[in-house]
């Protein structure tokens, strides 16, 4: 009993204190609500400058000129004149005159083969030696015709001396002159025939030589075999004369001029190439165009390598275009960063077709802006970092 009385008194005191506190809150609440009401009226009458500044800064990355230079962000102008891009498929092929199918000029037996596939040869270097009886006849005919021409020349010289002495009539001199001229012509024809058949020696051996510098591809003959006139002995290709050959739609040939730049993709990487010729191939089905090109500063891939290229043709002069690197995705929308006094401002844009390394801009820019090009992704990252900090 003695303990219960103090506990009862303490509980009564605590309850009284709680009731007093609740009464105080009810009295303070109207004052607080009134204060909030006046604050709301003030915000409706005049927005706070601090709130406006924060909203504007949400789409702007502030950078000093020193920070801009250190970041390596390139500022470029908005380009005019859009374009259409076409992807072409092609291969690396030897240029005209870079491949030779070396054939035997006369029928004969292969005595020696002097090269193998992969051998590097020089122009005029022998590839094989063929022995031919027919070639020996050509050689003999050339020698005989040369001898006849020499005899006719000497006879004409003697007649000239006799005419000067008055022993022979001038008509005889004229006839000997005609015989000498005819003999020279026959000798020249016989020598040309022998040369056309490989310039055989007295034994009828013909050296089949390479017509150009290059690498031997395939060898079609073996020692002891008989080769017919016109049959291929070996193939030689000059790897330094390879070129890029693409098949294209016929309408594209009229739009692509020599010097047009192509963006080429090859097994070894990408490089720029310049068009050397574009024409319609009437032999191809549908008259498909053929575009030939050469790399600008890169080596030509090996012959037979598959390649592809993107060619950009001119579009409307009023269209706007920007570098593809300049367009970034900000909050799910395409945007570019426009240079402003305090840094860069994210500007939403509507993009169109891609032509090479540029994107067509359909809406969002006037054309007079200067925007961030290379390294624009750094601004996107900085803007995203700022959004995260404000979120916390």
C-alpha positions in Angstrom: 0.0 0.0 0.0 2.8 2.4 0.9 4.4 1.8 -2.6 1.2 2.2 -4.6 0.6 5.8 -3.5 3.8 7.3 -4.8 3.4 5.5 -8.2 -0.1 6.8 -8.5 1.0 10.3 -7.8 3.9 10.1 -10.5 1.4 8.8 -13.1 -1.0 11.6 -12.5 1.8 14.2 -12.9 3.0 12.7 -16.2 -0.5 12.7 -17.6 -0.9 16.4 -16.7 2.3 17.3 -18.5 1.2 15.5 -21.7 -2.2 17.3 -21.7 -0.4 20.6 -21.3 1.9 19.9 -24.3 -1.1 19.0 -26.5 -2.8 22.3 -25.6 0.3 24.2 -26.6 0.5 22.6 -30.0 -3.1 23.5 -30.8 -2.4 27.1 -30.0 0.7 27.2 -32.1 -0.9 25.5 -35.1 -3.0 28.4 -36.3 0.0 30.7 -36.1 2.0 28.3 -38.2 -0.7 27.8 -40.8 -1.1 31.6 -41.0 2.6 32.0 -41.6 2.4 29.3 -44.4 -0.5 31.1 -45.9 1.3 34.4 -46.2 4.3 32.6 -47.7 2.2 30.9 -50.3 0.8 34.3 -51.3 4.3 35.8 -51.6 5.3 32.9 -53.9 2.3 33.4 -56.1 3.0 37.1 -56.4 6.8 36.9 -57.2 8.7 33.6 -57.9 12.0 33.3 -56.1 15.1 33.9 -58.3 16.9 31.0 -56.7 14.3 28.5 -57.9 14.5 29.8 -61.5 18.2 29.6 -61.5 18.2 25.9 -60.4 15.6 25.0 -63.1 17.7 26.7 -65.9 20.8 24.9 -64.7 19.2 21.5 -65.1 20.0 21.4 -68.8 23.2 23.3 -68.8 26.7 22.1 -68.1 28.8 25.0 -66.8 32.3 25.1 -68.1 35.0 27.8 -68.1 37.0 28.4 -71.2 40.0 26.7 -69.5 37.9 23.6 -68.6 36.5 23.5 -72.2 40.0 23.5 -73.6 41.3 20.9 -71.2 38.4 18.5 -71.9 39.2 18.4 -75.6 35.6 19.1 -76.5 35.4 20.3 -80.1 33.0 23.1 -81.0 31.7 22.8 -84.6 29.1 24.7 -86.7 25.9 23.1 -87.8 26.4 21.9 -91.4 24.0 22.5 -94.3 23.2 20.1 -97.1 22.0 16.7 -96.1 22.7 13.6 -98.0 21.7 10.0 -98.6 24.1 7.1 -97.9 24.2 3.9 -99.8 26.1 0.8 -98.6 27.9 -1.1 -101.3 29.4 -4.6 -101.4 32.5 -5.4 -103.4 35.9 -7.1 -103.6 39.5 -6.3 -104.1 40.5 -7.1 -107.6 43.6 -6.5 -109.8 43.3 -3.3 -111.8 43.2 -3.4 -115.6 46.7 -4.3 -116.7 47.7 -5.8 -113.4 46.9 -9.4 -114.2 48.4 -11.4 -117.1 47.5 -14.9 -118.2 50.8 -15.7 -120.0 50.1 -18.1 -122.9 52.4 -20.1 -125.2 52.8 -18.4 -128.6 53.5 -21.7 -130.4 52.9 -25.4 -130.0 55.8 -27.3 -128.5 57.2 -29.4 -125.7 57.9 -27.9 -122.3 61.6 -28.3 -121.7 61.9 -26.4 -118.3 59.6 -24.6 -115.9 61.6 -21.7 -114.2 59.0 -20.4 -111.6 56.6 -21.8 -109.0 53.4 -20.4 -107.6 54.2 -17.4 -105.3 57.5 -16.5 -107.1 58.1 -12.8 -107.6 59.2 -12.1 -111.2 60.3 -9.0 -113.2 59.1 -7.9 -116.5 60.8 -9.9 -119.3 61.9 -12.7 -116.9 61.4 -16.2 -118.4 58.7 -18.4 -116.9 59.2 -21.6 -119.0 61.2 -22.8 -122.0 59.4 -24.6 -124.9 61.1 -26.4 -127.7 59.2 -26.3 -131.0 60.0 -27.5 -134.5 57.7 -24.9 -135.9 59.6 -22.2 -134.1 62.8 -23.5 -135.6 61.2 -23.0 -139.1 60.3 -19.5 -138.3 63.8 -18.8 -137.2 65.2 -20.3 -140.4 62.9 -18.3 -142.6 63.9 -15.1 -140.9 67.6 -15.9 -141.5 67.0 -16.8 -145.1 65.0 -13.7 -145.7 67.7 -11.6 -144.2 70.3 -13.2 -146.5 68.1 -12.5 -149.5 67.8 -8.9 -148.5 71.5 -8.5 -148.1 72.1 -10.1 -151.6 69.6 -7.7 -153.2 71.3 -4.8 -151.5 74.7 -5.7 -152.8 73.3 -6.2 -156.3 71.8 -2.8 -156.2 75.1 -1.3 -155.1 76.9 -2.9 -158.0 74.3 -1.6 -160.5 74.8 1.9 -159.1 78.5 1.7 -159.9 78.0 0.3 -163.3 75.4 3.0 -164.2 77.9 5.6 -163.1 80.4 4.1 -165.6 77.8 3.9 -168.4 78.0 0.1 -168.6 74.5 -0.7 -167.4 71.3 1.1 -168.4 69.4 3.1 -165.8 66.4 0.8 -166.2 68.4 -2.1 -164.8 69.3 0.0 -161.8 65.7 0.7 -161.1 64.8 -3.0 -161.3 67.6 -3.9 -158.9 66.4 -1.2 -156.5 62.9 -2.6 -156.5 64.2 -6.1 -155.8 66.3 -4.8 -152.9 63.3 -3.0 -151.4 61.1 -6.1 -151.7 63.8 -8.3 -150.2 64.1 -6.0 -147.2 60.3 -6.1 -146.7 60.3 -9.9 -146.8 63.1 -10.0 -144.3 61.3 -7.7 -141.9 58.1 -9.7 -142.2 60.0 -13.0 -141.5 61.8 -11.4 -138.5 58.5 -10.1 -137.1 56.9 -13.5 -137.5 59.7 -15.1 -135.5 59.5 -12.4 -132.8 55.7 -12.9 -132.5 56.3 -16.6 -131.9 58.7 -16.0 -129.0 61.9 -15.1 -130.9 63.2 -18.7 -131.0 66.9 -19.5 -131.2 68.4 -21.7 -133.9 67.4 -24.8 -132.0 63.7 -23.8 -131.9 63.8 -22.9 -128.1 61.2 -20.3 -127.1 61.4 -18.4 -123.8 57.9 -17.6 -122.4 58.5 -14.4 -120.4 56.4 -12.4 -118.0 54.9 -9.2 -119.4 54.9 -7.3 -116.1 56.4 -7.2 -112.6 54.4 -9.2 -110.1 53.8 -12.5 -108.3 53.2 -15.8 -110.1 49.7 -17.2 -109.3 49.3 -20.6 -110.9 51.5 -22.6 -113.2 49.6 -24.7 -115.7 52.5 -26.8 -117.3 55.1 -29.3 -116.2 58.4 -30.3 -117.8 57.9 -32.8 -120.6 54.3 -31.8 -121.3 53.2 -30.5 -124.7 51.6 -27.1 -124.7 49.4 -25.8 -127.6 49.6 -22.4 -129.0 47.3 -20.1 -126.9 47.3 -22.3 -123.8 48.0 -20.6 -120.5 51.4 -21.4 -119.1 51.2 -19.3 -115.9 49.3 -16.3 -114.4 51.1 -13.3 -113.0 49.5 -10.5 -110.9 51.0 -7.2 -109.7 49.8 -6.8 -106.1 50.7 -3.1 -106.2 48.0 -2.5 -108.8 45.0 -3.9 -106.9 41.8 -1.7 -106.6 38.4 -1.8 -104.9 35.5 -2.7 -107.1 31.9 -2.3 -105.9 28.6 -3.2 -107.5 26.0 -0.3 -107.3 22.5 0.5 -108.4 22.5 2.0 -111.9 21.1 5.4 -110.7 24.1 5.8 -108.4 26.6 5.9 -111.2 25.4 9.4 -112.3 25.6 10.8 -108.8 29.1 9.5 -107.9 32.0 11.4 -109.6 35.7 10.6 -109.5 37.1 11.9 -106.2 34.1 11.1 -104.1 35.1 9.8 -100.7 34.0 6.3 -99.6 34.1 4.9 -96.0 35.4 1.4 -96.6 35.2 -1.6 -94.2 37.7 -4.4 -94.8 38.8 -7.5 -92.8 41.7 -5.4 -91.5 39.7 -2.4 -90.4 38.2 0.8 -91.9 39.8 3.4 -94.1 38.8 6.1 -96.6 39.0 5.6 -100.3 38.5 7.9 -103.4 36.4 6.9 -106.4 38.5 6.6 -109.6 35.6 5.7 -111.9 31.9 5.0 -111.9 30.1 3.6 -114.9 27.2 1.3 -115.8 28.2 -2.2 -116.8 26.0 -3.1 -119.7 27.0 -6.7 -119.6 25.7 -7.2 -116.0 22.1 -8.1 -115.4 20.0 -5.0 -115.1 22.9 -2.8 -116.2 24.4 -2.6 -112.7 26.9 0.2 -112.1 30.5 -0.6 -111.2 32.4 1.8 -108.9 36.2 1.6 -108.7 38.2 3.2 -105.9 41.6 3.4 -104.4 42.5 3.9 -100.7 43.6 7.4 -99.8 46.2 6.7 -97.2 45.9 3.0 -96.4 47.4 0.0 -98.2 45.2 -2.0 -100.6 44.0 -5.3 -99.1 45.0 -8.5 -100.8 43.2 -9.4 -104.0 40.0 -11.3 -103.3 39.3 -9.7 -99.9 35.6 -8.9 -99.4 35.0 -5.2 -98.7 32.0 -2.9 -98.1 31.7 0.8 -98.4 29.3 3.7 -97.6 28.9 6.4 -100.3 27.2 9.6 -99.5 25.4 11.5 -102.3 24.3 15.1 -102.1 20.9 16.1 -100.7 19.0 19.3 -100.2 21.0 22.4 -99.5 18.5 23.5 -96.9 18.8 20.4 -94.7 20.9 20.6 -91.5 23.4 18.0 -90.5 25.8 17.5 -87.6 28.5 15.0 -86.8 27.1 11.7 -85.5 29.3 12.0 -82.4 27.5 15.2 -81.5 24.1 13.6 -81.0 23.7 12.1 -77.5 20.8 10.4 -75.7 19.7 12.6 -72.8 16.7 11.4 -70.7 15.6 9.1 -73.5 15.7 11.8 -76.2 18.2 12.7 -78.9 20.0 15.9 -78.0 23.0 18.0 -79.0 24.9 20.4 -76.7 24.8 24.0 -77.9 27.6 26.3 -76.9 26.4 29.1 -74.7 28.2 31.8 -72.7 28.4 29.7 -69.5 29.1 26.3 -71.1 26.9 24.0 -73.1 23.1 23.6 -73.1 21.4 20.3 -74.0 19.0 20.9 -76.9 16.6 18.2 -77.9 16.6 17.4 -81.7 14.8 15.2 -84.2 17.2 13.2 -86.3 16.7 11.9 -89.8 18.9 9.7 -92.0 22.5 9.0 -91.4 25.0 9.7 -94.2 28.4 8.5 -93.4 29.6 10.1 -90.2 26.9 12.8 -90.2 23.2 12.8 -89.1 20.4 14.8 -90.6 18.6 17.2 -88.2 14.9 17.6 -89.0 13.9 19.8 -86.0 15.4 21.4 -83.0 18.1 23.6 -84.5 18.0 26.8 -86.6 21.4 26.3 -88.3 23.3 29.2 -86.8 24.3 27.4 -83.6 27.7 26.1 -82.7 27.6 22.7 -81.0 29.9 20.2 -79.2 31.2 17.7 -81.7 34.1 15.4 -80.6 33.9 14.3 -77.0 30.3 15.4 -76.6 29.8 12.3 -74.5 31.7 14.0 -71.7 29.0 16.6 -71.4 26.3 13.9 -71.3 28.2 12.2 -68.4 28.6 15.5 -66.5 24.9 16.3 -67.0 23.9 12.9 -65.6 26.2 13.3 -62.6 24.5 16.6 -61.8 21.1 15.0 -62.0 22.2 12.3 -59.5 23.5 15.0 -57.1 20.3 16.9 -57.2 18.3 13.7 -56.7 20.1 13.1 -53.4 
